[in-house]
Amino acid sequence: MATPAPAPRRLTVGNDANHLADVRSFVREAVADFGGSQRVAEDLVQAVDEAACNVMVHGYGGSPGELEIEAARVGDAIQVRLLDRSTPFDPTAAPARADTTVAPVPRRPGGMGVGIELLRTMTDEVRHHVRPDGGNELTLVRSIDGPAEEG
């Protein structure tokens, strides 16, 4: 008889960047509980940290809010969902990273696509849905076995 998968884990934090250390610890512990390697943990910590930071810094536009993070083992992968009530933003529809070989021009902070590229390269799959009652659901999937494929 197969061993049942560990129960999903959940964390809710305010949209304050001071909570990012809690988010990173949560992801590390979840990956360990779900049987993921150090490499899988490092990949997911980077991807989730980037996504959470974007919600905290940009998504709520300085207004108070929460970020819910759910982690679960689904088959041979770890799935992390980030749920918020901020302005809808679909990173899967964003263009590829900006061309850094072109001379720099004044840009707003961010905007070069580096964070979105990180999500794509550190995970095997990125999915986004606008929540029916407002906000975003971002799902990051990382295989437990083998490296993430570049997105």
TORNU-262284 format. One record per residue: y, z, x of N, C-alpha, C, CB in turn; residue in one letter. Coordinates in steps of 0.2 Angstrom, whole numbers. Glycine has a CB too. Layout:
BEGIN
MARLO;Y;Z;X;Y;Z;X;Y;Z;X;Y;Z;X;A
...
//
This chain:
BEGIN
MARLO;-6;0;4;0;0;0;6;0;4;0;6;-5;M
MARLO;11;-4;3;17;-5;7;22;1;6;21;-11;5;A
MARLO;25;3;11;30;9;11;36;6;7;32;11;18;T
MARLO;38;10;2;44;8;-1;50;8;3;45;13;-7;P
MARLO;55;4;2;61;4;5;65;10;4;66;-3;3;A
MARLO;69;12;9;73;18;8;78;17;3;77;20;15;P
MARLO;80;22;0;85;22;-6;92;19;-3;86;28;-9;A
MARLO;95;15;-7;102;13;-5;107;18;-4;105;8;-11;P
MARLO;111;17;1;116;22;3;123;20;0;116;23;11;R
MARLO;127;25;-1;134;24;-4;139;28;0;134;25;-11;R
MARLO;145;25;0;151;29;3;157;26;0;152;28;11;L
MARLO;162;31;-2;168;29;-5;173;32;-1;169;31;-13;T
MARLO;178;28;1;184;30;5;190;28;2;183;28;13;V
MARLO;196;31;4;203;29;2;204;23;6;208;34;3;G
MARLO;209;19;4;211;13;8;216;15;14;214;8;4;N
MARLO;214;20;18;218;22;24;214;20;30;220;30;23;D
MARLO;217;17;35;213;15;41;210;21;45;218;11;45;A
MARLO;212;27;43;210;33;46;202;34;44;214;39;45;N
MARLO;200;31;39;193;31;37;188;26;40;193;30;29;H
MARLO;191;22;44;187;17;47;181;20;52;191;12;52;L
MARLO;182;25;55;177;29;59;171;31;54;180;35;63;A
MARLO;173;33;48;168;35;43;164;29;41;171;39;37;D
MARLO;167;24;40;164;18;38;159;15;44;169;12;37;V
MARLO;161;15;50;157;13;55;151;18;56;161;13;62;R
MARLO;152;25;55;146;29;56;141;28;50;149;37;55;S
MARLO;144;27;44;140;26;38;135;20;39;144;24;32;F
MARLO;138;14;42;134;8;43;129;9;49;139;2;45;V
MARLO;131;13;54;126;14;59;120;18;56;129;18;65;R
MARLO;121;23;53;116;28;50;112;24;45;119;34;46;E
MARLO;115;19;41;111;15;36;106;11;39;116;12;31;A
MARLO;109;7;44;105;2;48;99;6;51;109;-1;54;V
MARLO;100;12;54;95;16;57;89;18;52;97;22;61;A
MARLO;92;20;46;87;22;40;83;16;38;91;25;35;D
MARLO;86;10;38;83;4;36;79;1;41;88;0;33;F
MARLO;78;4;47;74;1;52;77;-5;56;68;-2;49;G
MARLO;83;-5;56;87;-11;60;88;-9;67;94;-12;57;G
MARLO;88;-13;72;89;-12;79;96;-11;80;87;-18;83;S
MARLO;97;-9;87;104;-7;89;108;-14;88;104;-5;97;Q
MARLO;105;-19;90;109;-26;89;111;-27;82;105;-32;92;R
MARLO;107;-26;77;109;-27;70;114;-22;68;102;-26;66;V
MARLO;114;-16;71;119;-11;69;125;-13;72;117;-4;72;A
MARLO;126;-15;78;132;-17;81;135;-23;77;131;-19;89;E
MARLO;131;-28;76;133;-34;72;136;-32;65;128;-39;71;D
MARLO;133;-27;61;135;-25;55;141;-21;55;129;-22;51;L
MARLO;141;-16;60;147;-12;61;153;-16;62;146;-7;67;V
MARLO;153;-21;66;159;-25;68;161;-29;61;157;-30;73;Q
MARLO;156;-32;58;158;-36;52;161;-32;46;152;-40;49;A
MARLO;157;-26;45;160;-21;40;166;-18;42;154;-16;38;V
MARLO;167;-16;48;174;-14;50;179;-19;49;173;-12;58;D
MARLO;178;-25;51;183;-30;50;185;-31;42;181;-37;53;E
MARLO;180;-31;38;181;-32;31;184;-26;28;174;-34;27;A
MARLO;182;-20;30;185;-14;27;193;-14;29;181;-8;29;A
MARLO;194;-15;35;201;-15;38;205;-20;34;201;-16;46;C
MARLO;203;-26;33;207;-31;29;208;-28;22;203;-37;29;N
MARLO;204;-25;19;205;-22;12;210;-17;13;199;-20;9;V
MARLO;209;-12;18;214;-7;18;221;-9;20;211;-2;23;M
MARLO;222;-13;25;228;-15;27;232;-21;23;227;-18;34;V
MARLO;228;-26;21;231;-31;17;229;-31;10;228;-38;20;H
MARLO;223;-29;8;221;-30;1;225;-26;-4;214;-28;0;G
MARLO;227;-20;-3;230;-16;-8;238;-16;-7;228;-9;-7;Y
MARLO;240;-20;-2;248;-21;-1;251;-14;0;250;-25;-6;G
MARLO;248;-9;3;252;-2;3;251;2;-3;259;-4;4;G
MARLO;248;0;-8;247;4;-14;240;8;-13;246;0;-21;S
MARLO;240;14;-16;234;18;-15;228;14;-19;234;25;-19;P
MARLO;222;15;-16;216;12;-19;210;15;-15;216;5;-18;G
MARLO;204;13;-17;198;15;-14;193;9;-12;193;19;-19;E
MARLO;189;10;-8;184;5;-5;177;9;-6;186;3;2;L
MARLO;173;5;-10;166;8;-10;162;3;-6;164;8;-18;E
MARLO;157;7;-2;153;3;2;146;5;0;154;4;10;I
MARLO;141;0;-1;134;1;-3;130;-3;2;133;-1;-10;E
MARLO;125;1;5;120;-2;10;113;-2;7;121;1;17;A
MARLO;109;-7;7;103;-7;5;98;-12;9;102;-9;-2;A
MARLO;92;-10;10;87;-14;13;84;-19;7;82;-11;17;R
MARLO;85;-25;8;82;-30;3;78;-35;7;88;-34;0;V
MARLO;71;-34;6;66;-38;10;67;-36;17;67;-45;8;G
MARLO;68;-42;21;69;-41;28;76;-41;30;65;-47;32;D
MARLO;80;-39;26;88;-39;28;91;-33;26;91;-45;25;A
MARLO;97;-32;28;101;-26;26;107;-30;23;103;-22;32;I
MARLO;108;-27;17;114;-30;13;119;-24;12;111;-32;6;Q
MARLO;125;-26;14;131;-21;13;136;-24;9;134;-20;20;V
MARLO;138;-21;3;142;-23;-2;149;-19;-1;140;-23;-9;R
MARLO;154;-22;-1;161;-19;-1;164;-20;-8;165;-21;5;L
MARLO;166;-15;-11;169;-16;-18;176;-13;-18;165;-13;-23;L
MARLO;181;-17;-20;188;-14;-21;191;-16;-27;192;-16;-15;D
MARLO;197;-14;-28;201;-16;-34;207;-19;-32;202;-10;-39;R
MARLO;207;-22;-26;213;-25;-23;214;-32;-25;213;-25;-15;S
MARLO;219;-35;-23;221;-42;-25;215;-47;-23;227;-45;-21;T
MARLO;212;-51;-27;207;-55;-25;208;-60;-19;205;-59;-31;P
MARLO;203;-60;-15;203;-64;-9;196;-66;-7;207;-60;-3;F
MARLO;195;-72;-6;188;-75;-5;188;-77;2;186;-80;-10;D
MARLO;185;-73;7;185;-75;14;180;-81;15;183;-70;18;P
MARLO;175;-82;10;171;-88;11;174;-94;10;165;-87;6;T
MARLO;180;-94;6;184;-101;5;189;-102;10;187;-100;-2;A
MARLO;190;-97;15;195;-98;20;193;-103;25;197;-91;24;A
MARLO;198;-107;28;196;-112;33;194;-109;39;202;-116;34;P
MARLO;191;-113;43;188;-110;50;194;-108;54;185;-116;54;A
MARLO;192;-104;59;197;-101;64;203;-106;66;194;-98;70;R
MARLO;209;-104;67;214;-108;69;213;-110;76;221;-104;69;A
MARLO;215;-116;77;215;-119;84;219;-115;89;216;-127;84;D
MARLO;216;-112;94;220;-108;98;222;-112;104;216;-102;101;T
MARLO;220;-118;105;222;-123;110;229;-126;109;217;-128;111;T
MARLO;231;-125;103;238;-128;101;243;-122;103;238;-129;94;V
MARLO;249;-125;105;254;-120;107;256;-115;102;261;-124;109;A
MARLO;257;-109;103;258;-104;98;265;-105;95;258;-97;101;P
MARLO;265;-104;88;271;-104;84;272;-97;81;271;-110;79;V
MARLO;278;-95;79;278;-89;75;273;-89;69;285;-87;73;P
MARLO;269;-83;69;264;-83;64;265;-76;61;257;-84;67;R
MARLO;263;-75;55;262;-68;52;257;-65;55;262;-69;44;R
MARLO;257;-58;55;251;-54;58;245;-57;55;252;-47;57;P
MARLO;239;-57;59;233;-60;56;234;-67;55;231;-57;49;G
MARLO;231;-70;51;232;-77;49;228;-82;54;239;-79;49;G
MARLO;225;-80;59;222;-85;63;214;-86;62;222;-82;71;M
MARLO;212;-82;57;205;-83;55;200;-79;59;203;-90;54;G
MARLO;202;-75;64;197;-72;69;193;-67;65;201;-68;74;V
MARLO;196;-63;60;192;-59;57;186;-62;52;196;-54;53;G
MARLO;188;-67;49;184;-71;45;178;-74;49;188;-77;41;I
MARLO;180;-77;55;175;-80;59;170;-74;62;179;-83;66;E
MARLO;173;-68;63;168;-63;65;163;-61;59;172;-56;66;L
MARLO;166;-61;53;161;-60;47;155;-65;47;165;-60;41;L
MARLO;157;-72;48;153;-77;48;148;-77;54;156;-84;48;R
MARLO;150;-75;60;145;-75;66;141;-69;66;149;-76;72;T
MARLO;143;-63;64;139;-57;65;134;-56;59;144;-51;65;M
MARLO;135;-60;54;130;-59;48;126;-66;47;134;-57;42;T
MARLO;121;-65;43;117;-71;41;120;-75;35;110;-70;40;D
MARLO;124;-71;31;126;-73;25;132;-69;22;121;-73;19;E
MARLO;137;-72;20;143;-69;17;144;-72;10;150;-70;22;V
MARLO;145;-67;5;146;-69;-2;152;-65;-5;139;-68;-6;R
MARLO;155;-69;-9;161;-65;-12;161;-67;-20;168;-68;-9;H
MARLO;163;-62;-24;164;-63;-31;170;-59;-33;158;-60;-35;H
MARLO;174;-62;-37;179;-58;-40;176;-53;-46;185;-62;-43;V
MARLO;177;-47;-45;174;-42;-50;177;-44;-57;176;-35;-48;R
MARLO;173;-44;-62;176;-45;-69;181;-41;-71;170;-44;-74;P
MARLO;182;-35;-69;187;-30;-71;192;-29;-65;184;-23;-73;D
MARLO;193;-34;-61;198;-34;-56;195;-32;-49;204;-30;-58;G
MARLO;197;-35;-44;195;-33;-37;190;-38;-34;193;-26;-37;G
MARLO;187;-36;-29;183;-40;-25;176;-37;-24;186;-42;-18;N
MARLO;171;-41;-23;164;-39;-21;162;-43;-15;159;-39;-27;E
MARLO;162;-40;-9;160;-44;-3;153;-42;-1;166;-44;2;L
MARLO;149;-46;0;142;-45;2;141;-48;9;137;-47;-4;T
MARLO;139;-44;13;137;-46;20;129;-44;21;141;-42;25;L
MARLO;126;-50;23;118;-49;24;117;-50;31;115;-54;19;V
MARLO;112;-46;34;110;-47;41;103;-46;41;114;-42;45;R
MARLO;99;-50;44;92;-50;45;90;-44;49;89;-56;48;S
MARLO;85;-41;48;83;-35;52;80;-38;59;78;-31;49;I
MARLO;77;-44;58;73;-47;64;77;-53;66;66;-49;62;D
MARLO;78;-53;73;82;-59;76;89;-58;75;79;-65;73;G
MARLO;92;-63;79;100;-63;79;103;-66;73;102;-67;85;P
MARLO;109;-64;71;112;-68;66;114;-75;68;119;-64;64;A
MARLO;113;-80;64;115;-86;65;122;-87;65;111;-91;61;E
MARLO;125;-91;70;132;-92;69;134;-96;63;135;-96;76;E
MARLO;139;-94;60;141;-97;53;145;-103;54;145;-92;49;G
//
